[in-house]
Amino acid sequence: MAGNNGGPWGGGGSSGGSGNRGNNQGGDDNRGGGRRPDEGQIPEIDELVKKGQEQLRVLMGGRGGGTGGGRGGAGGGGGGPQLTKGTLALGALAAVGFWAFASFYTVKPEEQSVELFLGEYSATGQPGLNFAPWPLVTKEILPVTREQTEDIGVGGGISSDAGLMLTGDENIVDIDFQVVWNINDPAKYLFNLRDARTTIRAVSESAMREIIAQSELAPILNRDRGAIASRLQDLIQFTLDDYDSGINIIRVNFDKADPPASVIAAFRDVQAAEQERDRRQNEADAYANNALAEARGQAAELLEKAEGYRARVVNEAQGEASRFSAVLTEYEKAPDVTRKRLYIETMEKVLSRVDKIILDEQTGEGQGVVPYLPLNELRRGGSN
């Protein structure tokens, strides 16, 4: 009975593990008479754990104990890991490597970094390798050349009525536009704006409403889109510069300007009526310009004719007066000759304009001639 109280493996109650193993091996070739097949695995696992502890102790700088001491729990050299100079050097080297990894960083060409000394702005890092001694100095890397966009209006997806704006002539217009921006000062961008995207949207929408409120509907829909986009970009940039935001507005894309969908049919009817009115007004203006030009031409022609008639009459009168003066001078010199010459010239002018037949009654050849009256010629002359 005393032998059976030694333990579940049928051995004695001795604490020496090697003695038990010897008794078991000497008693029978089989592993423990009457044992279950799985009962022999537990001492092997215990051995593996002890060997692992011993190897760890050696790696940590301790001395390995004897086999018996290791198994008995009373090791000869040391009971735990010991710190040596090699271990301390290895730890210091690892700490330096970790500190260097946290302190050196790379900035890409399209980026800039902001270095913070205990949370306050210290410097701006340029593209390439930079040094920020951690943990006193931390960094924030920002993309400064990348173009970022903000869509405002119905297409923006934030608010369905963000693009509905009131014009100066009390009409409502639905506007979609896009603001393209980037960062030109990372330090101002980080410290002066809490939410940059929300700020840009609010400033852009406010500036567009201000411009639309000063404009009429028709120019917004037709010819003034480019001018509005340019003015909007300047106004947004001025406001953001006043905020000291560090943001640069690259361009503004004016995508759409239409009446609201609920009134677009009526608006198109109004537009068609206005176009018809403009067409008829243009036709009336063209007719008026044509009639006015024709009347002015006729008036100028009459004035030219009157001026020519006046000049001709004056010149004729002056010529007649000069001729009369010349004739008077000659008459005073030779009255008879001049009188006869004037008579002959006058009869020549008178008789040259009529048809005539001259009969000399003093000669015998003219006797018996019967005058002929041309009735047909007289009738033709009367009809004219």
Secondary structure, DSSP 8 states (H G I E B T S, - for coil): -TGGGG-TTS--S-S-HHHHHHHHHHH-SSSSTT--GGGGHHHHHHHHHHHHHHHHHHHTT-----HHHHHHT--SS-SS----HHHHHHHHHHHHHHHHHHHEEEE-TTEEEEEEETTEEEEEE-SEEEE--TTTEEEEEEESSS-EEEEESGGGSS-TTTTEEE-TTS-EEEEEEEEEEEES-HHHHHHH-S-HHHHHHHHHHHHHHHHHHTS-HHHHHTT-HHHHHHHHHHHHHHHHHHTT--EEEEEEEEEEEE--GGGHHHHHHHHHHHHHHHHHHHHHHHHHHHHHHHHHHHHHHHHHHHHHHHHHHHHHHHHHHHHHHHHHHHHHH-HHHHHHHHHHHHHHHHHTTS------TTSGGGTT------HHHHHHHHH-
